[in-house]
Amino acid sequence: MKNISFLPFQKKEEINFTIDPITETVIKKKESKNENHENQEEILIHGEKPQYPNIAKAVFEERVPLVNVIATNEIEIDLDHIKIGDVYLRSLFISGYPRFVSPGWLEQLVNFNSSLDISFFIYPVKGKDVLNDLMRKIAEMEAEIATDLERGKILNPSTEAKLEDARRLQQELVKGIEHFYEFSFYVTVRAASLEQLNQITKQIESTLGSVLVTAKHATLDMENGFLSTMPFGMDRLSITRNMDTTSLATMFPLTSAELSHDKGVLYGINSQNGSFIVFDRFSLENSNMVIFGSSGGGKSYFVKLEALRSLMLGTNIIIIDPENEYKTLCDAVGGQYLSFSFNSAVKINPFDLSYINEEGENQLGLKILSLHSLFKIIMGEISPYQEAILDRALVATYKSKGITQDPKTQTKEPPLIEDLYKILIGMETTEALDLAARIEKFVKGSYVGIFDQQTTFDITNPFTVFSVRELQDQLRPIAMFIILDYIWTRVKKELKPRILIVDEAWHMMRYSDSAQFLWSIVKRARKYYLGITTITQDVEDFLSQDIGKAVVTNAALRVLFKQSPAAIDKITQVFYLSQGEKQLLLGSNIGQGIFFAGNNHVPISVIASPEEHKLITTKPQELLQRKT
């Protein structure tokens, strides 16, 4: 073991330290009281040895490099590690590489959950020298293969592969497609103890071994290995490997994809390289989008910005708004704002058939199926026998208004929930009366005036907002289901580009039937030129069901904003995030996150013009300032 000690300066006089800001050296001033200073030499000042005359009292200045003051007192250099103070370090060099790797394969090492110092050294090599060496090497391998054939031996597969690669590289070098380099790759590991150092080293060797990369210890040369990974630009080990341009390009983990199309909506800026993220969501295999983020992370801001810009490109926008966040934007673009409440003039009849009727097609069966899901949300859990009774009652309710399976009868005025209530009462069975009791509050109880009247409007505006803010929490899933069903019937009737935004989608995920209905629309929306955007901040509730995960799977566009530590593990599992992306979401600012489009994903920073910002901001401070 070699032990190098830096002993502290032993003071015998009073010494004061100051730092020269220009030369970055420590000026050590000391006052000597020795009367005899004849021919005394003091310590170097910038390489000079000044002589001081014999004086009674002299003040000497000693300039010491700053590094000597802040350096550790002790360094231990062992065969297989270095100890600097209380920190253990070990340097590794890469000695073996696989034949094929994918771009960015070093990302798992860069994002390794430990402190690492990684350094690359690249030395260009003259093409003429490389070609001469290649010709000689190719001749040697061809001679080896020819000799084996003459002797009847089995050809060495390794030699055949090397010969094939050498010939390909020779052709590309001659054409100027590739260039040649010598490449060095070193890693230094840090740990608080020797045991931890050994453990981390094994983990790194396993991580590299998983991609067929061999790492070896810089045994007996740890000092040079350590210096090679410091930011000095010195390759003290000089252990190189020949690389062509393509192979060398895969060594850089700092790759960034670009999502910039020639048409579409400007979603934001790629915070990694500053490029614009311009994308047309209707150009993908489906145009659905899911957005996850903590409260205040910028979800609604992003969605309103996309809605405004999509509207300018001719896309119709339909929004289900639980918190009146879209009213200012709706008023600014001349949209239609529909508020649902007990006293509102806006009504939707869940039994309505007039908007889905198409000549010659029977839509009654599909409508009854959706009503089954709706009344399961309203009534709660029912038995199979009660479900059969409900089915007979629904058929009888439509029949009481003259509506049957004949498409010609389905243009008549549809029944109301009151008619279903009367049919259930008239059955005079215990199960039917139980079902009637569960919907009685909508007919003559506290919920009268919400869903018990004929539909009073139609979607004619290219920007339509349905607000359910005035409804109680237990009524919101019901209202959102009815509104979604109504929108779906209108979408199927007329084909045009539309975006349907379902804010706070976790309300619908609370019930399996409403979640199943949302999933069925998401799955079929592509056929009707519809893109569905689901937004939620309650990640656990949304992803706790398999249907929630299916909604995510069937969304070609996914946007993740700032996440809470409680939800990040679930997000990481569902979206297969790397350690670096996980840390990005935990530490991102408002309006920053990750934008997924198909197989590509980039970090995004949402930006808006001052005029757009005034329309879409929901910050209480800005809204209050605007009012005052």
C-alpha positions in Angstrom: 0.0 0.0 0.0 1.3 3.5 -0.9 0.3 6.2 1.6 0.6 9.8 0.6 0.0 12.3 3.4 -0.5 16.0 3.2 0.5 17.3 6.6 -1.1 20.6 7.7 1.2 23.6 8.0 2.8 23.8 11.5 2.5 27.4 12.6 5.1 29.0 14.9 4.1 32.5 14.2 0.8 34.3 13.8 -0.4 33.8 10.3 -3.3 35.4 8.4 -4.7 34.0 5.1 -6.3 36.0 2.3 -7.3 34.9 -1.2 -6.1 36.8 -4.3 -9.3 37.0 -6.5 -7.2 37.4 -9.7 -4.6 34.7 -9.3 -6.8 32.5 -7.2 -4.0 31.8 -4.8 -3.8 32.0 -1.0 -1.7 34.9 0.3 -0.2 33.9 3.6 1.0 36.9 5.6 3.2 36.4 8.7 5.0 38.9 10.9 8.4 37.9 12.0 10.1 39.4 15.0 13.5 37.9 14.5 16.2 40.6 14.2 18.5 38.4 12.2 17.2 37.9 8.6 20.4 38.2 6.7 20.5 36.1 3.6 17.3 34.4 4.6 15.4 32.8 1.7 11.6 32.7 1.9 9.2 30.4 0.1 8.6 30.8 -3.7 6.6 33.7 -5.0 5.5 32.7 -8.5 8.8 30.7 -9.0 11.1 33.3 -7.6 13.2 33.2 -4.3 13.2 36.8 -3.0 16.0 37.8 -0.7 15.0 40.0 2.2 17.6 42.4 3.8 18.5 42.4 7.4 15.7 44.3 9.1 14.3 44.4 12.6 10.8 43.5 11.5 9.7 42.2 8.2 6.4 41.2 6.7 6.7 38.3 4.3 4.0 37.2 1.8 3.8 33.6 0.8 1.6 32.7 -2.2 0.3 29.2 -2.0 -2.0 27.6 -4.8 -5.6 27.4 -3.6 -5.7 23.7 -4.4 -3.1 23.1 -1.6 -5.4 24.7 0.9 -8.6 22.8 0.0 -7.0 19.5 -0.7 -7.6 16.5 1.6 -5.0 15.7 4.2 -4.6 12.1 3.2 -4.8 9.9 0.2 -4.4 6.1 0.2 -3.8 4.3 -3.0 -4.3 0.6 -2.8 -4.0 -2.1 -5.5 -7.8 -2.0 -6.4 -9.1 1.2 -4.9 -8.3 4.7 -3.7 -9.3 6.3 -0.4 -9.5 10.1 -0.4 -10.6 11.3 3.1 -13.6 9.1 3.9 -14.6 8.3 0.3 -13.6 5.1 -1.5 -13.1 5.1 -5.3 -12.5 2.5 -7.9 -11.9 3.0 -11.6 -13.0 0.7 -14.3 -12.1 0.6 -18.0 -14.2 -1.0 -20.8 -12.3 -3.7 -22.5 -14.9 -5.6 -24.5 -17.9 -4.5 -26.7 -20.7 -6.5 -28.4 -21.0 -6.7 -32.1 -24.4 -5.0 -32.2 -26.0 -2.4 -29.8 -29.0 -0.1 -30.1 -28.7 3.7 -29.9 -28.7 5.1 -26.4 -27.8 1.8 -24.8 -25.7 3.5 -22.2 -28.7 5.3 -20.7 -29.1 2.6 -18.0 -25.5 3.4 -16.9 -26.0 7.1 -17.0 -29.2 6.8 -14.9 -27.6 4.3 -12.5 -28.7 4.9 -9.0 -25.3 5.9 -7.6 -22.7 8.5 -8.1 -20.5 7.7 -11.1 -17.8 9.6 -13.0 -17.9 8.6 -16.7 -15.3 9.8 -19.3 -14.9 9.3 -23.0 -11.8 10.0 -25.0 -12.0 10.1 -28.8 -8.9 10.1 -31.1 -9.4 10.5 -34.9 -7.2 8.2 -36.9 -6.1 8.8 -40.5 -8.0 6.8 -43.0 -5.0 5.8 -45.0 -3.3 4.1 -42.0 -6.5 2.3 -41.1 -7.0 1.0 -44.7 -3.5 -0.4 -44.7 -4.0 -2.2 -41.4 -7.4 -3.5 -42.6 -5.9 -4.8 -45.8 -3.3 -6.7 -43.9 -5.9 -8.0 -41.4 -8.2 -9.1 -44.1 -5.4 -11.0 -45.8 -4.5 -12.7 -42.6 -8.1 -13.8 -42.0 -8.6 -15.0 -45.6 -5.4 -17.0 -45.3 -6.6 -18.6 -42.0 -9.9 -19.6 -43.6 -8.2 -20.9 -46.7 -5.8 -23.0 -44.6 -8.7 -24.5 -42.6 -10.5 -25.4 -45.8 -7.4 -27.2 -47.2 -6.9 -29.1 -44.0 -10.6 -30.1 -43.8 -11.2 -28.2 -40.5 -14.4 -26.6 -39.5 -14.2 -22.8 -40.1 -14.0 -20.6 -37.0 -17.4 -18.7 -36.9 -15.7 -15.8 -35.1 -13.1 -15.4 -37.9 -15.9 -15.4 -40.5 -17.8 -12.7 -38.6 -14.7 -10.6 -38.2 -13.9 -10.9 -41.9 -17.4 -9.9 -42.9 -17.2 -6.8 -40.7 -13.7 -5.9 -41.9 -14.7 -6.0 -45.6 -17.8 -3.9 -44.9 -15.8 -1.4 -43.0 -13.2 -1.3 -45.7 -15.8 -0.4 -48.4 -17.4 2.3 -46.2 -14.0 3.9 -45.4 -13.1 4.0 -49.1 -16.4 5.6 -50.0 -16.1 8.1 -47.2 -19.2 6.9 -45.4 -17.4 6.1 -42.2 -14.4 7.5 -40.4 -12.2 5.8 -37.9 -11.4 6.6 -34.3 -9.7 5.2 -31.2 -12.0 5.3 -28.3 -11.4 5.1 -24.5 -14.2 4.6 -21.9 -13.6 4.8 -18.2 -15.9 4.8 -15.1 -15.0 5.7 -11.5 -17.3 4.5 -8.7 -17.7 6.3 -5.4 -18.8 4.8 -2.0 -18.7 5.5 1.7 -17.2 2.1 2.6 -15.2 -0.6 1.0 -18.1 -3.1 1.2 -20.5 -0.6 -0.5 -17.8 0.0 -3.2 -17.6 -3.7 -3.9 -21.4 -4.0 -4.1 -21.8 -1.0 -6.5 -19.0 -2.3 -8.6 -20.7 -5.7 -9.1 -23.9 -4.0 -10.0 -22.2 -1.9 -12.6 -20.4 -4.9 -14.0 -23.8 -6.7 -14.2 -25.5 -3.8 -15.8 -22.9 -3.6 -18.5 -22.7 -7.4 -18.8 -26.4 -7.4 -19.7 -25.6 -5.7 -22.9 -22.4 -7.8 -23.5 -20.0 -5.1 -22.4 -17.0 -6.1 -20.4 -15.6 -3.9 -17.6 -12.3 -4.5 -15.8 -10.7 -2.9 -12.8 -7.7 -0.6 -13.4 -5.7 -2.8 -10.9 -2.3 -1.4 -9.9 -3.1 1.8 -11.8 -5.9 3.3 -9.8 -4.3 6.7 -9.6 -4.2 7.1 -13.3 -7.7 5.7 -13.6 -9.0 8.2 -11.2 -7.3 11.1 -13.0 -8.7 9.9 -16.3 -12.2 10.4 -15.1 -11.6 13.8 -13.6 -12.5 16.9 -15.6 -8.9 17.5 -16.7 -9.1 16.0 -20.2 -6.2 13.7 -19.5 -6.3 10.0 -20.6 -3.7 8.6 -18.3 -4.7 5.0 -18.9 -4.7 5.1 -22.7 -6.7 1.8 -23.1 -8.3 2.3 -26.5 -10.6 0.4 -28.8 -11.0 1.0 -32.6 -14.4 2.5 -33.5 -16.1 3.6 -36.7 -18.5 6.6 -36.9 -21.7 4.5 -36.6 -20.4 2.5 -33.6 -19.1 5.6 -31.9 -22.5 7.4 -32.3 -24.2 4.7 -30.2 -21.9 5.4 -27.3 -23.6 8.8 -26.6 -26.6 8.4 -24.3 -27.6 12.0 -24.7 -29.9 11.3 -27.7 -33.0 13.4 -28.2 -36.0 12.7 -30.5 -37.8 15.4 -32.4 -41.5 15.6 -32.8 -41.8 18.4 -35.4 -44.3 17.7 -38.3 -45.1 19.9 -41.2 -48.7 20.3 -40.0 -50.6 20.1 -36.7 -50.7 21.9 -33.4 -47.8 23.5 -31.5 -47.9 21.7 -28.2 -44.7 23.2 -26.7 -40.9 23.2 -26.9 -38.6 20.3 -26.5 -36.7 21.3 -23.4 -33.9 19.0 -24.4 -32.9 20.6 -27.7 -35.2 23.7 -28.0 -37.1 22.4 -31.1 -40.8 22.9 -31.6 -43.2 20.0 -30.8 -45.7 20.3 -33.7 -48.0 17.3 -34.0 -51.2 16.3 -35.7 -53.0 13.9 -33.4 -55.2 12.6 -36.2 -52.2 11.3 -38.1 -51.6 8.5 -35.6 -53.2 5.1 -35.4 -55.7 6.7 -33.0 -56.2 10.3 -31.9 -56.8 9.7 -28.2 -54.8 11.4 -25.4 -54.4 10.8 -21.7 -53.0 13.4 -19.4 -51.8 12.8 -15.8 -50.4 15.3 -13.4 -50.6 16.6 -9.8 -52.9 19.5 -9.0 -51.5 22.7 -10.3 -49.0 20.9 -12.7 -50.4 22.6 -15.8 -52.9 19.9 -17.1 -55.8 22.2 -17.8 -53.5 24.9 -19.2 -52.1 22.5 -21.7 -55.5 21.1 -22.7 -57.1 24.6 -23.2 -54.1 25.7 -25.3 -54.5 22.6 -27.5 -58.2 23.2 -27.8 -57.8 26.8 -28.8 -55.2 26.1 -31.4 -57.1 23.0 -32.8 -60.2 25.2 -33.1 -58.3 27.6 -35.3 -57.4 24.7 -37.6 -61.0 23.7 -38.1 -61.4 21.0 -35.4 -64.7 21.0 -33.4 -64.1 21.0 -29.6 -66.5 19.4 -27.0 -65.6 19.6 -23.3 -67.1 18.1 -20.2 -66.1 20.6 -17.5 -66.5 19.8 -13.8 -65.1 23.1 -12.4 -66.1 25.9 -14.8 -62.4 26.2 -15.9 -63.3 26.6 -19.6 -65.9 29.4 -19.4 -63.6 32.3 -20.1 -62.1 30.5 -23.1 -65.6 29.5 -24.3 -66.9 33.1 -24.1 -63.8 34.4 -25.9 -64.2 32.2 -29.0 -68.0 32.6 -29.1 -68.7 29.0 -27.9 -71.8 27.4 -26.4 -71.6 27.0 -22.6 -74.2 24.6 -21.2 -74.5 24.4 -17.4 -76.4 21.5 -15.8 -78.3 22.2 -12.6 -81.7 21.8 -11.1 -82.9 25.2 -12.4 -81.0 25.3 -15.7 -82.9 25.4 -19.0 -80.4 22.9 -20.4 -81.8 19.4 -20.2 -80.9 16.0 -21.6 -83.3 13.1 -21.8 -81.3 9.9 -21.3 -84.1 8.0 -23.2 -83.7 10.2 -26.3 -83.6 8.4 -29.7 -84.2 11.3 -32.1 -80.5 12.1 -32.4 -79.3 8.6 -33.2 -82.1 7.6 -35.6 -80.9 6.6 -39.1 -83.3 5.5 -41.8 -83.6 1.7 -41.9 -81.4 1.1 -38.8 -82.6 -0.2 -35.4 -81.0 1.7 -32.6 -83.3 0.8 -29.8 -81.3 -2.2 -28.7 -78.1 -0.2 -28.4 -79.9 2.5 -26.5 -81.3 0.0 -24.0 -77.8 -1.4 -23.4 -76.5 2.0 -22.5 -79.5 2.6 -20.3 -78.6 -0.6 -18.4 -75.2 0.8 -17.6 -76.7 4.2 -16.6 -79.3 2.7 -14.2 -76.7 0.5 -12.6 -74.8 3.7 -11.7 -78.0 5.3 -10.4 -79.4 2.2 -8.6 -76.2 0.6 -7.4 -75.7 -3.1 -7.2 -78.6 -5.2 -8.5 -79.2 -8.9 -8.8 -79.4 -10.8 -12.1 -83.1 -11.2 -11.6 -83.6 -7.5 -11.0 -81.5 -6.8 -14.1 -83.9 -8.9 -16.1 -86.8 -7.0 -14.7 -85.2 -3.7 -15.6 -84.7 -4.9 -19.2 -88.4 -5.8 -19.5 -89.4 -2.5 -17.9 -87.2 -0.5 -20.4 -88.7 -2.3 -23.4 -92.2 -1.7 -22.0 -91.5 1.9 -21.3 -90.5 2.6 -25.0 -93.5 0.5 -26.1 -95.9 2.7 -24.0 -94.8 5.6 -26.3 -95.3 3.5 -29.5 -91.6 2.8 -30.0 -90.6 -0.7 -31.0 -87.8 -2.5 -32.8 -89.2 -1.1 -36.1 -86.9 1.8 -37.1 -90.0 3.8 -38.4 -91.4 4.1 -34.9 -88.1 5.3 -33.4 -88.7 9.0 -34.5 -91.6 9.4 -32.1 -91.2 11.4 -28.8 -89.2 9.3 -26.4 -90.3 8.4 -22.9 -89.0 9.9 -19.7 -87.6 8.4 -16.5 -91.0 9.0 -14.9 -92.5 6.6 -17.4 -90.0 3.9 -16.4 -90.9 4.6 -12.7 -94.6 4.0 -13.5 -93.9 0.8 -15.4 -91.8 -0.6 -12.4 -94.6 0.3 -10.0 -97.2 -1.4 -12.2 -95.2 -4.7 -12.1 -96.2 -5.0 -8.4 -93.3 -7.4 -7.5 -90.9 -6.9 -4.7 -87.9 -6.6 -6.9 -89.6 -4.2 -9.3 -90.8 -2.0 -6.4 -87.2 -2.0 -5.0 -85.9 -0.7 -8.4 -88.6 1.9 -8.5 -87.7 3.1 -5.0 -84.1 3.6 -6.1 -85.1 6.0 -8.9 -88.0 7.7 -7.1 -85.8 10.7 -6.0 -85.3 11.6 -9.7 -89.1 11.5 -10.3 -90.6 13.2 -7.3 -87.8 13.6 -4.8 -84.8 15.9 -4.2 -83.3 15.2 -7.7 -86.3 16.4 -9.7 -85.5 18.7 -12.6 -82.2 17.2 -13.8 -82.8 14.2 -16.1 -86.6 14.0 -16.1 -87.4 16.3 -19.1 -87.1 16.2 -22.9 -83.8 17.3 -24.5 -83.8 21.1 -25.0 -80.8 21.8 -27.2 -78.5 20.5 -29.9 -74.8 20.7 -30.5 -74.4 23.3 -33.3 -71.4 25.3 -32.1 -67.8 24.2 -33.0 -66.8 24.9 -29.4 -69.3 23.4 -26.9 -68.7 23.1 -23.1 -70.9 21.0 -20.8 -70.5 22.2 -17.1 -71.5 20.0 -14.2 -70.1 22.2 -11.5 -73.5 23.0 -10.0 -74.3 19.3 -9.4 -73.4 17.4 -6.2 -70.5 15.0 -6.2 -72.8 11.9 -6.2 -74.6 13.3 -9.3 -71.5 14.1 -11.4 -70.7 10.6 -12.6 -74.4 10.2 -13.6 -74.4 13.5 -15.4 -71.1 12.9 -17.1 -72.4 9.5 -18.3 -75.5 11.0 -19.8 -73.6 13.9 -21.4 -71.0 11.5 -22.8 -73.8 9.2 -24.2 -75.5 12.2 -25.8 -72.3 13.4 -27.4 -71.5 10.0 -28.7 -74.8 9.7 -30.5 -74.2 13.1 -32.2 -70.7 12.1 -33.2 -71.8 9.0 -34.9 -74.4 10.8 -36.9 -72.1 13.3 -38.6 -68.4 12.7 -39.5 -66.0 15.6 -38.9 -62.8 16.1 -37.0 -63.6 16.5 -33.3 -61.8 16.5 -29.9 -63.8 15.4 -26.8 -62.2 16.5 -23.6 -63.2 14.7 -20.4 -61.8 16.6 -17.5 -61.5 14.9 -14.1 -62.1 11.5 -15.7 -61.6 9.7 -12.4 -65.3 10.5 -11.6 -66.3 8.0 -14.3 -63.7 5.4 -13.1 -65.4 5.2 -9.7 -68.1 2.9 -11.2 -67.3 -0.1 -13.4 -70.2 0.5 -15.7 -69.3 4.2 -16.4 -65.6 3.2 -16.8 -66.7 0.4 -19.3 -68.7 3.0 -21.2 -65.8 5.4 -21.4 -63.5 2.6 -22.5 -66.0 1.5 -25.3 -66.0 5.1 -26.7 -62.3 5.4 -26.5 -61.9 2.1 -28.4 -64.3 3.1 -31.2 -63.6 6.8 -31.5 -61.1 6.4 -34.3 -63.8 5.2 -36.7 -65.8 8.5 -36.2 -62.9 11.0 -36.6 -63.0 11.6 -32.9 -60.1 12.1 -30.5 -60.8 11.7 -26.8 -58.7 13.5 -24.2 -59.0 12.2 -20.6 -57.5 14.2 -17.8 -57.0 13.2 -14.2 -54.9 14.1 -11.2 -56.0 11.0 -9.2 -53.7 8.5 -10.8 -54.3 5.7 -8.3 -58.1 5.7 -8.8 -57.7 5.8 -12.6 -55.1 3.1 -12.9 -56.4 0.9 -10.2 -58.8 -0.8 -12.7 -57.8 -2.8 -15.7 -60.1 -0.5 -17.8 -58.1 2.5 -16.8 -54.9 0.9 -18.0 -56.7 -0.1 -21.2 -57.7 3.5 -21.8 -54.0 4.5 -21.5 -53.0 1.7 -23.8 -55.4 2.9 -26.5 -54.2 6.5 -26.3 -51.5 7.2 -28.9 -50.7 10.5 -27.2 -49.8 10.6 -23.5 -48.7 13.6 -21.5 -47.2 13.4 -18.0 -46.8 16.5 -15.9 -45.3 17.0 -12.4 -46.1 13.9 -10.2 -46.3 13.5 -6.5 -44.0 11.0 -4.8 -47.0 8.9 -3.9 -48.0 8.4 -7.5 -44.7 8.3 -9.3 -44.1 4.5 -8.8 -47.4 3.7 -10.4 -46.7 6.1 -13.3 -43.2 4.6 -13.7 -44.7 1.1 -13.9 -47.4 1.9 -16.4 -45.3 4.1 -18.7 -42.0 2.2 -18.3 -40.1 5.3 -17.3 -36.4 5.4 -16.9 -34.8 6.6 -13.6 -33.9 9.9 -15.3 -37.5 10.5 -16.5 -38.8 9.6 -13.1 -36.6 12.3 -11.5 -37.7 14.8 -14.2 -41.4 14.3 -13.3 -40.7 14.7 -9.6 -38.7 17.9 -10.1 -40.4 19.5 -13.0 -41.9 23.0 -12.9 -45.5 24.0 -13.9 -46.1 23.3 -17.5 -43.1 20.9 -17.9 -43.3 17.1 -18.4 -42.9 14.3 -20.9 -44.9 14.2 -24.2 -45.4 10.7 -25.7 -46.5 10.4 -29.3 -46.6 6.8 -30.5 -43.1 5.2 -29.9 -41.4 8.6 -29.4 -41.3 10.7 -26.3 -39.6 14.0 -25.5 -39.5 16.4 -22.6 -41.9 19.2 -23.1 -42.2 22.8 -21.9 -45.7 24.3 -22.6 -45.6 27.9 -23.9 -48.4 30.3 -24.8 -48.5 33.8 -26.2 -49.6 36.7 -23.8 -53.0 36.8 -25.5 -53.5 33.0 -25.1 -52.3 33.1 -21.5 -55.0 35.7 -20.6 -57.7 33.3 -21.9 -56.5 30.1 -20.4 -54.8 30.9 -17.1 -56.5 29.7 -13.9 -54.1 31.2 -11.3 -56.2 32.8 -8.6 -53.6 35.7 -8.2 -53.9 36.6 -11.9 -57.7 36.2 -12.0 -58.1 38.5 -8.9 -55.7 41.0 -10.4 -57.7 41.1 -13.6 -60.9 41.7 -11.7 -59.5 44.6 -9.6 
